[in-house]
Amino acid sequence: MIKVDASRCVRSLSKESSCKKCESICPTNAIVIASNPIPLIDTTRCVACGACGAVCPNEALLLDEFVVEKFVFDFIEEQNGGFISCRKNIPCIAALNVEQLISIAILKKRVILDMGHCSECKIASTCHAQIIKNHEEATYVLEAIQSDAKIILKNVSYEPLQTGQNTNKREILKIKSEFEKDVQRADEELLKHTLEKTDAKLLKQKDITHARKTLFAAVKKVPIPSQYHIIDANELSFTSDKVIDEDLCNACQLCHRVCPTGALSSDIQNSKIDFDPFLCVKCNTCHDVCEVDAMMLCEAYEVEEFFKPTIQNLITFDVKRCERCDMIFSTNSDEKLCGICREK
């Protein structure tokens, strides 16, 4: 069964969040983004493919029977392992995101993705297209960082050795899930995830994703390129580079406050906004909360950020004391009153 960690869902950070990636990728329409900010999951429809967890920018969706991080490390440790199949070691290849594919490829040098069962798979409507997209993006990044690692799509159609009745992993998970659902309730219902006090506290924590930590460690295994390339940022789904239009910015500070990973940050005086591209998960929450559309994506991304992450200053503010209420406030204009006093 799939679970939602409400404290990590970017939709919990702001009601302005437009993220609907989990809903779009779900092949059985088990995930619905309704008026409630947190995704609603119909567990009677969920087939535990894991694709939603892979596209989630902040790893808020988790399978209780398949931990992606454990799979990645176990797969890397296999001496002869370089083969990934939905009938062998993973619920669906779509359960691996681009970062994880890149990391696995770098450390294994050669990885084969078994696409042989996709033509007959009932969830291929969305998952197959996502696998192809992830493969193209991962290959693009590997070439850009001048890695000789290869990710190969191959119609192997692997089948496990038959010992009695042949039941693949997805079928086992589905049977277990259905049994648990029958025990928990008599009829179909939506499992609604809401914020609790513990989740609200966790929202204040800025934490980098497991996939990014793995990618950072894997890239260290790649020799420093002879030349750092600049690649098309539109081809990257998991990170970005940003600029702020100083003429539009109103110093509201919301962008760095809602950033889930700390890619956007400030100092104790809120006198600036800094950005670390390597920590960005491209959730677009900072863009969603910016009412004046001052936050903009760059069209290019420097490969050097994979090897030498740097913190960039996007904008600097003046820190003033309000002439009316005497409160400290940040501004990039000649304002003498804080936002609250100006509103009054």
C-alpha positions as CSV (number, residue, x, y, z in Angstrom):
1,M,0.0,0.0,0.0
2,I,1.1,3.6,-0.7
3,K,1.3,6.0,2.2
4,V,1.6,9.8,2.2
5,D,4.1,11.6,4.6
6,A,2.1,14.8,4.9
7,S,5.1,16.6,6.4
8,R,7.0,16.1,3.2
9,C,4.3,16.8,0.6
10,V,5.0,20.2,-1.0
11,R,1.2,20.8,-1.1
12,S,1.4,21.0,2.7
13,L,3.8,23.9,2.5
14,S,1.5,26.2,0.7
15,K,-2.1,26.3,-0.5
16,E,-0.8,27.9,-3.7
17,S,1.2,24.7,-4.6
18,S,0.2,23.5,-8.1
19,C,2.0,20.1,-7.8
20,K,-0.2,17.3,-9.1
21,K,2.5,14.9,-10.3
22,C,1.3,11.9,-8.3
23,E,-2.2,12.3,-9.6
24,S,-1.0,12.5,-13.2
25,I,1.2,9.5,-13.1
26,C,-1.2,7.1,-11.3
27,P,-2.3,4.5,-13.9
28,T,-5.4,3.5,-12.0
29,N,-6.7,6.9,-10.9
30,A,-6.1,5.9,-7.3
31,I,-4.7,9.3,-6.3
32,V,-6.9,12.4,-6.4
33,I,-6.0,16.0,-5.7
34,A,-9.2,17.5,-4.4
35,S,-10.0,20.6,-2.2
36,N,-7.9,18.9,0.5
37,P,-4.3,20.0,0.1
38,I,-2.9,16.5,0.7
39,P,-3.5,13.8,-2.0
40,L,-6.4,11.5,-1.4
41,I,-5.6,7.8,-2.0
42,D,-8.2,5.2,-2.9
43,T,-6.4,2.1,-1.6
44,T,-8.9,-0.2,-3.4
45,R,-7.5,1.0,-6.7
46,C,-3.8,1.2,-5.8
47,V,-1.7,-1.5,-7.4
48,A,1.5,-0.5,-5.5
49,C,3.5,0.3,-8.7
50,G,5.5,3.0,-6.9
51,A,5.4,5.4,-9.8
52,C,3.9,8.2,-7.7
53,G,6.7,8.0,-5.2
54,A,9.2,8.3,-8.1
55,V,7.7,11.5,-9.5
56,C,7.1,13.1,-6.1
57,P,9.7,15.9,-5.8
58,N,10.1,15.6,-2.0
59,E,9.6,11.8,-1.5
60,A,6.3,12.2,0.3
61,L,4.8,9.0,-1.1
62,L,6.2,5.7,0.2
63,L,5.4,2.0,-0.4
64,D,5.2,-0.1,2.8
65,E,6.5,-3.2,1.1
66,F,9.2,-1.7,-1.1
67,V,11.8,0.8,0.1
68,V,13.5,2.4,-2.9
69,E,16.6,3.5,-1.0
70,K,17.1,-0.1,0.2
71,F,16.6,-1.4,-3.3
72,V,19.2,1.0,-4.7
73,F,21.9,0.1,-2.2
74,D,21.1,-3.7,-2.4
75,F,21.3,-3.5,-6.2
76,I,24.6,-1.6,-6.2
77,E,26.0,-4.3,-3.8
78,E,25.1,-7.2,-6.1
79,Q,28.3,-8.4,-7.7
80,N,26.7,-9.6,-10.9
81,G,23.6,-7.5,-10.7
82,G,22.8,-5.1,-13.5
83,F,19.4,-6.2,-14.5
84,I,16.1,-4.6,-13.4
85,S,12.7,-6.2,-14.1
86,C,9.2,-5.9,-12.7
87,R,9.2,-9.7,-12.5
88,K,12.5,-9.9,-10.6
89,N,13.4,-7.1,-8.2
90,I,11.1,-4.1,-8.4
91,P,7.3,-3.5,-8.5
92,C,7.7,-1.4,-11.7
93,I,10.7,0.3,-13.3
94,A,8.7,3.5,-13.1
95,A,9.3,3.3,-9.3
96,L,12.8,4.6,-10.0
97,N,13.3,8.3,-10.7
98,V,15.9,9.9,-12.9
99,E,18.3,10.6,-10.1
100,Q,18.2,6.9,-8.9
101,L,18.7,5.7,-12.5
102,I,21.8,8.0,-12.9
103,S,23.2,6.8,-9.5
104,I,22.7,3.1,-10.3
105,A,24.2,3.5,-13.8
106,I,27.3,5.4,-12.5
107,L,28.0,2.8,-9.9
108,K,27.2,-0.3,-11.9
109,K,28.5,1.0,-15.3
110,R,25.9,-0.9,-17.2
111,V,22.2,-1.4,-16.4
112,I,19.5,-3.2,-18.3
113,L,15.9,-2.2,-17.9
114,D,13.6,-5.1,-18.9
115,M,10.8,-3.6,-21.0
116,G,9.5,-7.0,-22.2
117,H,6.4,-7.0,-20.1
118,C,5.2,-3.5,-20.8
119,S,3.2,-4.3,-23.9
120,E,0.9,-6.6,-21.9
121,C,0.9,-4.6,-18.6
122,K,-2.3,-3.0,-17.5
123,I,-0.6,0.0,-15.9
124,A,1.5,0.8,-19.0
125,S,-0.7,3.7,-19.9
126,T,1.3,6.1,-17.8
127,C,4.2,4.1,-16.4
128,H,5.7,3.0,-19.8
129,A,5.8,6.6,-21.0
130,Q,7.4,7.7,-17.7
131,I,10.1,5.0,-18.0
132,I,11.0,6.1,-21.5
133,K,11.1,9.7,-20.4
134,N,13.3,8.9,-17.3
135,H,15.7,6.8,-19.5
136,E,16.1,9.7,-22.0
137,E,16.8,12.2,-19.3
138,A,19.2,10.0,-17.4
139,T,21.1,9.2,-20.5
140,Y,21.2,12.9,-21.4
141,V,22.7,13.8,-18.0
142,L,25.2,10.9,-18.1
143,E,26.5,12.2,-21.4
144,A,26.6,15.7,-20.2
145,I,28.8,14.8,-17.2
146,Q,31.0,12.7,-19.6
147,S,30.2,9.4,-17.8
148,D,30.7,6.1,-19.7
149,A,27.8,4.5,-17.8
150,K,25.0,3.0,-19.9
151,I,21.3,2.4,-19.3
152,I,19.9,0.0,-21.8
153,L,16.2,-0.7,-22.6
154,K,15.7,-4.3,-23.6
155,N,12.7,-6.6,-24.2
156,V,14.0,-9.5,-22.1
157,S,10.6,-10.5,-20.7
158,Y,12.2,-12.1,-17.7
159,E,10.2,-14.8,-15.8
160,P,11.2,-16.2,-12.4
161,L,11.9,-19.9,-12.1
162,Q,8.7,-21.6,-11.5
163,T,8.4,-23.3,-8.1
164,G,4.8,-24.3,-7.8
165,Q,2.4,-21.5,-8.6
166,N,4.0,-18.5,-10.4
167,T,3.0,-15.3,-8.7
168,N,5.0,-12.1,-9.4
169,K,5.8,-9.5,-6.9
170,R,3.1,-7.1,-7.9
171,E,0.4,-9.8,-7.6
172,I,1.7,-10.7,-4.1
173,L,1.6,-7.1,-3.0
174,K,-1.9,-6.7,-4.5
175,I,-3.2,-9.8,-2.7
176,K,-1.8,-8.6,0.6
177,S,-3.2,-5.1,0.1
178,E,-6.7,-6.4,-0.7
179,F,-6.7,-8.6,2.4
180,E,-5.8,-5.7,4.6
181,K,-8.5,-3.5,3.0
182,D,-11.1,-6.2,3.6
183,V,-10.2,-6.3,7.3
184,Q,-10.1,-2.5,7.7
185,R,-13.4,-1.7,6.0
186,A,-16.4,-3.3,4.4
187,D,-16.8,-0.9,1.5
188,E,-14.7,1.3,-0.7
189,E,-13.5,4.5,0.8
190,L,-10.8,7.1,0.4
191,L,-8.0,7.2,2.9
192,K,-7.8,10.9,3.7
193,H,-4.4,12.2,4.9
194,T,-4.5,15.3,7.0
195,L,-1.9,17.3,8.8
196,E,-1.4,16.5,12.4
197,K,0.6,18.5,15.0
198,T,3.6,16.3,14.5
199,D,3.5,16.8,10.8
200,A,3.2,20.6,11.3
201,K,6.4,20.6,13.3
202,L,8.2,18.5,10.7
203,L,7.2,21.0,8.0
204,K,9.7,23.5,9.5
205,Q,12.6,21.1,8.9
206,K,14.6,21.5,5.7
207,D,15.8,18.1,4.5
208,I,17.5,16.9,1.3
209,T,15.9,13.9,-0.4
210,H,17.5,10.4,-0.2
211,A,17.7,10.4,-4.0
212,R,19.7,13.6,-4.0
213,K,22.1,12.3,-1.4
214,T,22.6,9.1,-3.4
215,L,23.2,11.1,-6.6
216,F,25.7,13.4,-4.8
217,A,27.7,10.3,-3.6
218,A,27.5,8.7,-7.0
219,V,28.7,11.7,-9.0
220,K,31.8,11.7,-6.8
221,K,32.8,8.5,-8.5
222,V,32.8,10.2,-11.9
223,P,36.1,11.7,-13.1
224,I,36.1,15.5,-13.3
225,P,35.1,16.3,-16.9
226,S,37.7,18.0,-19.1
227,Q,35.1,20.7,-19.8
228,Y,32.0,21.6,-17.9
229,H,29.0,21.7,-20.3
230,I,26.0,23.9,-20.1
231,I,22.8,21.9,-20.8
232,D,19.2,22.7,-21.6
233,A,17.4,23.2,-18.3
234,N,14.1,22.2,-19.8
235,E,15.6,18.7,-20.1
236,L,16.0,18.4,-16.3
237,S,13.0,17.4,-14.2
238,F,14.7,17.1,-10.9
239,T,16.7,20.3,-10.5
240,S,16.9,23.8,-11.8
241,D,18.7,27.1,-11.7
242,K,16.9,30.3,-10.8
243,V,17.0,34.1,-11.0
244,I,15.0,36.8,-9.3
245,D,13.7,39.9,-11.1
246,E,14.8,42.6,-8.7
247,D,12.3,45.1,-10.2
248,L,9.4,42.8,-9.4
249,C,10.4,41.3,-6.1
250,N,8.6,42.8,-3.1
251,A,10.8,41.2,-0.4
252,C,7.9,39.0,0.9
253,Q,10.4,36.3,1.8
254,L,7.8,33.5,1.1
255,C,10.0,31.7,-1.5
256,H,12.7,30.6,0.9
257,R,10.3,29.9,3.7
258,V,8.4,27.3,1.7
259,C,11.4,25.7,0.1
260,P,11.3,22.0,1.3
261,T,15.0,21.3,1.0
262,G,16.7,24.6,1.9
263,A,17.8,25.3,-1.7
264,L,16.5,28.8,-1.1
265,S,17.7,30.4,2.1
266,S,18.3,33.7,3.9
267,D,20.2,34.9,6.9
268,I,18.9,35.8,10.4
269,Q,18.1,39.4,9.3
270,N,16.4,38.3,6.1
271,S,18.7,40.6,4.2
272,K,19.1,38.3,1.2
273,I,17.9,35.2,-0.7
274,D,20.5,32.6,-1.6
275,F,20.1,29.6,-3.9
276,D,21.9,26.3,-4.1
277,P,20.9,24.6,-7.5
278,F,22.1,21.2,-6.4
279,L,19.6,21.1,-3.5
280,C,16.7,22.2,-5.7
281,V,14.1,19.4,-6.5
282,K,12.2,21.6,-9.0
283,C,8.9,21.3,-7.0
284,N,8.0,24.9,-8.2
285,T,6.6,25.8,-4.8
286,C,8.6,29.0,-4.7
287,H,7.2,30.0,-8.1
288,D,3.6,29.2,-7.0
289,V,3.8,31.4,-3.9
290,C,5.4,34.4,-5.7
291,E,2.5,36.7,-6.3
292,V,4.5,39.1,-8.4
293,D,6.2,36.3,-10.5
294,A,9.7,37.6,-9.7
295,M,11.1,34.0,-9.3
296,M,12.1,32.7,-12.8
297,L,13.8,29.5,-14.1
298,C,17.0,29.8,-16.1
299,E,17.0,28.3,-19.5
300,A,20.4,26.7,-18.9
301,Y,22.0,24.6,-16.2
302,E,25.7,24.4,-15.6
303,V,27.0,20.8,-15.2
304,E,29.6,22.0,-12.8
305,E,26.9,22.2,-10.2
306,F,26.9,18.4,-10.1
307,F,30.6,18.3,-9.1
308,K,31.1,21.6,-7.3
309,P,27.8,22.8,-5.8
310,T,27.8,26.5,-5.1
311,I,25.5,28.9,-3.3
312,Q,24.4,31.8,-5.4
313,N,23.0,35.1,-4.2
314,L,19.8,35.9,-6.1
315,I,19.0,39.2,-4.4
316,T,20.0,41.4,-1.5
317,F,17.6,43.6,0.6
318,D,18.0,46.6,2.8
319,V,17.1,46.0,6.4
320,K,15.2,49.0,7.9
321,R,13.2,49.9,10.9
322,C,9.6,50.9,10.3
323,E,9.0,54.6,11.0
324,R,5.5,53.9,12.3
325,C,5.7,50.6,14.4
326,D,9.5,50.4,14.9
327,M,9.6,46.8,13.6
328,I,12.5,45.6,11.4
329,F,11.6,44.8,7.8
330,S,13.4,43.9,4.6
331,T,12.9,45.9,1.3
332,N,14.5,46.4,-2.0
333,S,12.9,49.8,-2.5
334,D,12.9,53.2,-0.7
335,E,9.9,52.2,1.5
336,K,10.0,53.6,5.1
337,L,7.1,51.6,6.4
338,C,6.8,47.9,6.8
339,G,4.3,45.9,4.8
340,I,1.7,45.7,7.7
341,C,1.8,49.5,8.2
342,R,1.6,50.2,4.5
343,E,-1.4,47.9,4.3
344,K,-3.1,49.8,7.2
